[in-house]
Amino acid sequence: MVISQTSERGRRRRGRSADAAPPPSRDVNYRQLKNPFPQMEVFPAEHIADMHETALRTLQKLGVKVLLPEARRLFAAGGARVDEDSEMVFIGREIVDAAVASAPKSILCRAGARHRDFTLELGSLVFQPGAGAPNATDLERGRRPATGQDYLEFLKLTHHFDVFQMISPQVEPQDVPTHLRHYFTTQAQMELTDKFPFFFSRGTPQVMDCFEMLSTARGLSDDEFRGNAHCYTIINTNSPRTLDIPMAQGLIDFARHGQMSIITPFTLMGAMAPITVAGAITLSHAEALAALTLTQLANPGAPVCYGTFTSNVDMKSGAPAFGTPSHFQASLAAGQLARHLGLPWRSAAGSASNINDVQAANENQFGLWGCLMAGASVVIHSAGWLEGGLTVSFEKLICDAEVLNMVAELCAGAQAGTAEIGFDTALREVEPSGHFFASSQTMERYNTEFYQPHVHDYANFGTWTERGSVDANHRATAVWKQILDEFKAPPTNSDRLGALQDLIARRTSEGGAPPES
Amino acid sequence: MVISQTSERGRRRRGRSADAAPPPSRDVNYRQLKNPFPQMEVFPAEHIADMHETALRTLQKLGVKVLLPEARRLFAAGGARVDEDSEMVFIGREIVDAAVASAPKSILCRAGARHRDFTLELGSLVFQPGAGAPNATDLERGRRPATGQDYLEFLKLTHHFDVFQMISPQVEPQDVPTHLRHYFTTQAQMELTDKFPFFFSRGTPQVMDCFEMLSTARGLSDDEFRGNAHCYTIINTNSPRTLDIPMAQGLIDFARHGQMSIITPFTLMGAMAPITVAGAITLSHAEALAALTLTQLANPGAPVCYGTFTSNVDMKSGAPAFGTPSHFQASLAAGQLARHLGLPWRSAAGSASNINDVQAANENQFGLWGCLMAGASVVIHSAGWLEGGLTVSFEKLICDAEVLNMVAELCAGAQAGTAEIGFDTALREVEPSGHFFASSQTMERYNTEFYQPHVHDYANFGTWTERGSVDANHRATAVWKQILDEFKAPPTNSDRLGALQDLIARRTSEGGAPPES
């Protein structure tokens, strides 16, 4: 303890303080963050305008293939030219302009408890862990197809860290049958966390089930449910220029019920998108605008989050790469386009590494800074994501959460008033070659001034060696196990959860709801 | 090869191009970088002004202890009040103002070859690897007290990566006697690299030796040598408020010969500096101004680089921490003060981790982004630094160089003209659900569009497993070994190097020059 090195005066001072009340420990709100980083532009404004114009031209002249007949009908009713034979939809710019105008600039996201609510808009900053992986991995159990247990454990870890404001579908619980899986994941989200939940768009029957389960568990009337965003889905277009059936259904269903779609063309430069950042983001922008337009045609004013997830492939192997300079620049370009529209938007970090190693850390953080400097409102895959999304790692989630916590600390800022500059309480108190362990300013702040890490270790080499030379990856194993051991679910309403269980039992007995494909 | 997936058209196109000339490979200049990142402010401008005022008040009212009599004489001659008994120097603000006014805003750093020259000023971006460590470590040979061989190997690695524009004193060659060590390190720098060299300030005799060796090896007349910065030293003040004998001598010697001092109070918040970012940086600023003033009193207009290296200690253990939110904020505050002065400045990344693990990667990169967003002209310890500076790691240097290369790629920017947006050469060529592997735009750019990593691996899990499941750390071992195996020194002038060897032999036979302490 440094404090044991304090001078007599310092000890007395601390003694007094200890008599009165224990010194406060650090408490920073990570639940509602504002992005404090200056926003970076990769292209001049006139080129961003060119990209927007080219996207509009792409939608009007080249069109988008829309596989769902109902979606084509909505586009046609909105004034788009539709070729039913080819399923192509050609969307005029005035239709897109109207949709951008009616999309809300600010979205209140209502969680299961008021202190978990947050607002999505340009300037807000929300994180969620890696999502959608078929596999889970950790150092004790190895890499395996993810199970329901993995899903529950990741959900608990996500709940634990305040810096994850949204729940993500971290892994697929592959041992749960697909026609019942949405019951499992929804029940878990209602019982184990009060954070903002996620539902897949795998067809209208499943989505309607999820809405009903959520309303039941959270005690929401139909009007209350429709009055705000209480949950979200992620909509990936099929690049290039295709919107498939479950995605189009999801856009329509979520919009009609006032729930939030996060639209994400997942475009890999050089593969399913042009090889340039400018070309790939122009395509992504066109696809995002098409999807966004569908939400507003279904329900003007429906909450919708613009987005992209664009990185490059390795042209030697065709393999996806993440956390690259091109990924970073793509985030910046998407941010400029989102600001051009004035809409909240999502981007993504991520890693191509196969394990939680130095590559995984460096790629994830590099991509993260791209998102932060691009002004992303939501950063998806910000923790735990490996193999370009094929696996979520328990240890990586813990290690990445450390970085996100430190970013959240930067959101809180610092002060430089008279008390902090401390001419009288620090600078003048200490003689040349002295130390500040016992200065008045230190005594007031030693317990609260600095972020306390959960996995980073500051022990010197000798101490660290004596303790077994455990690297951050293996320390992270101990961290996630402790969090799971000590996990307590937030307060819930047992009547409502009982009703939820009854609802799930009834639907299950009726045969569940298979996913749309 | 992705290219094998190209269509007939694509293959023909590539075939034609191959007949004419091989496609160009990517070539980006990493040697002269401009910082492309928007600069972040942690404190409002009026509080930065308060910090500057408080630093001036600290210098005038509290004073600085200056152990070197000659330095005290220079301060006294410049108008400072000096108390010889206490060795305290009280520096009035007009003296500091004059020094800041005469310090150059832009410093041309002349390396051993013109394409290695760079300019230090606000807006430029220069990296150097971890410096000053007593130990070296790698996965094959383990952690050990560094030797001459380690010094030479790190020098070769530093030379290899263009993104290191400056040579740093990575490790101490502890098997070389201290009175001869500067001959060893200077000869190595003159023979193995043409980058901008470093000399320690360990007393006037060693520094004069180094200047003579450099002039001999690079064929510089006395006027040519003094006419530009051809080398640099790092000056650490002894915080709080002390300037020791070798550091003060170094400031005077480098200034009188027109060579560059990089001034770096190394201040740990809560230990040798106030616990707050504002207090610690105010102290650091005061000390940097005192040292900078001494250079200008010794030789007005002498090249001097403002700087800081400020992080926090862990208040539970007293151990130094790096890559923390407070470290990040300290860089931001120092950048604001440097811009207040208008001077080029240095900051630092770094890690407290004991090995090249995920913590080491995340801390180093987190600290790096603090430096980048703070607008640091020079980022020291940007690669390889472990244990808060007690060790430099071969593998970490390789892994961090990957991140720095990616930052350098961001410095190069991206384009979004008609060719890059590619409506005709990409977007229109590919039908819905098609791919861009063979689009005209891809064919033109597949070999040059993306950064190619040296240690990051994009292989999928199956391939990576077949190849032995080698993590980035162990892949880095293979990378540094290959670089060393294939190392070729840049062209040198054998007559001059012969003269350098003669000079070193003569000085060695005369007994060398022991360091000042």
Interface residues (C-beta under 8 A of the other chain):
Chain A: M1 V2 I3 Q5 P36 F37 P38 Q39 M40 V42 F43 P44 H47 I48 D50 M51 T54 R57 T58 L62 V64 K65 M88 R143 N238 P240 R241 T242 M269 G270 A271 M272 A273 P274 I275 T276 V277 A278 G279 T282 L283 N312 V313 D314 M315 K316 S317 G318 A319 P320 A321 T324 P325 S326 F328 Q329 A333 A352 S353 N354 I355 N356 D357 V358 Q359 A360 A361 N362 E363 Q365 F366 W369 M373 E387 L390 T391 K396 C399 E402 V403 M406 E409 L410 G413 A414 Q415 A416 G417 T418 E420 I421 G422 F423 A426 L427 R428 V430 E431 P432 S433 G434 H435 F436 F437 S439 Q441 T442 R445 Y446 N447 E449 F450 Y451 Q452 V455 H456 D457 Y458 A459 N460 F461 W464 T465 S469 D471 A472 N473 A476
Chain B: M1 V2 I3 Q5 P36 F37 P38 Q39 M40 V42 F43 P44 H47 I48 D50 M51 T54 R57 T58 L62 V64 K65 M88 R143 N238 P240 R241 T242 M269 G270 A271 M272 A273 P274 I275 T276 V277 A278 G279 T282 L283 N312 V313 D314 M315 K316 S317 G318 A319 P320 A321 T324 P325 S326 F328 Q329 A333 A352 S353 N354 I355 N356 D357 V358 Q359 A360 A361 N362 E363 Q365 F366 W369 M373 E387 L390 T391 K396 C399 E402 V403 M406 E409 L410 G413 A414 Q415 A416 G417 T418 E420 I421 G422 F423 A426 L427 R428 V430 E431 P432 S433 G434 H435 F436 F437 S439 Q441 T442 R445 Y446 N447 E449 F450 Y451 Q452 V455 H456 D457 Y458 A459 N460 F461 W464 T465 S469 D471 A472 N473 A476
